[in-house]
Every structure is written in C-alpha cells, then in structure tokens.
Amino acid sequence: MKSAIYLILPRAQVADVLAQPFYIIPSIESEGFIHACSKLQLDYVVARFYKDKGPLALLKVDPDLITAEVKYEGATNNSELGLFPHIYGPLNTSAVVEVSDLKYQ
C-alpha cells in the first residue's frame, strides 16, 4: 500500500457515509475534488479547518483501493507540508480501511 491518506469528518456522519457505496461532497462539484491529507498534514489541517468543530472522526483510506483519480498537489505555501492528496471524483467507501476518533488539542 502507498502511504495512507486521511479524511476528517464529524463523528456523527461516519455511519451514514460508510453505509453508501460512494462518498460524494459539494467540493467535487465546486472544486473538482475531495480534499484529503497525509498523516504529516493532519495537525495543520485540523488546526486550520476543524478547530472547535466538535467530535471528529479520522478515516484512513488506502490510495491503492480508490477508484477515482488521486493527484498530489500543492495547497499551501508551506513546503514542509508537501503535496496534498486530492480525490478527483466520488470516493468509493470500500477504500476506507480504518475509522478512529480524532484526538486533538
């Protein structure tokens, strides 16, 4: 398996998302892709986009199982974060290999 990629969701949505064959969100229509991140990028993403958003879940996704195209692209001016994984299309939920509570400060 290539390095896993991660999605962050409100914990309350996880069961509904995983009950569907595909995860489809508005960013596919508005931006063309689903935002994801690497393990290295998690702290940055949580601090920037999910601070005080309530209980969160972390979905670990195997990029080798994703049926949509995954592109690694720049998303910040911080070169230490590297390229972010973007999923260009609906995510087949069969690619989700682990779900855990996201612990953050």
C-alpha positions, -999 to +999 in steps of 0.1 A: +000+000+000+012+035-008+011+058+022-024+061+035-044+093+031-069+107+055-103+123+056-117+142+086-155+140+092-178+149+120-181+117+140-219+118+137-217+115+099-194+084+097-220+057+098-242+073+071-211+079+049-199+044+052-234+029+045-232+044+010-210+029-018-196+064-026-187+095-005-198+125-026-195+160-012-201+195-027-164+202-032-164+177-061-188+200-079-173+233-068-136+225-069-135+192-088-121+170-059-124+159-023-097+173+000-077+148+018-043+148+037-014+128+047-005+118+082+021+146+083-005+171+073-031+162+099-022+187+126-021+215+101-055+206+086-072+202+120-058+235+133-068+254+102-102+239+093-116+219+122-107+238+153-137+237+177-158+217+152-169+191+178-163+154+179-144+143+148-135+110+132-104+102+111-109+079+081-078+061+069-080+055+032-059+031+011-050+050-020-045+018-039-082+010-035-096+043-046-113+040-080-112+078-087-080+095-097-058+108-069-035+137-076-009+151-052-009+189-055+003+220-037-022+236-014-002+259+008+030+279+007+045+257+034+069+234+015+074+213+047+038+200+044+044+186+009+017+179-017-018+173-006-038+143-019-069+153-039-095+127-049-110+137-083-144+121-081-166+103-056-146+082-031-156+046-030-161+039+006-146+004+002-113+022+002-118+032+038-097+008+058-099+022+093-120+047+113-109+062+146-118+091+169-096+121+161-078+133+191-067+169+190-058+197+214 
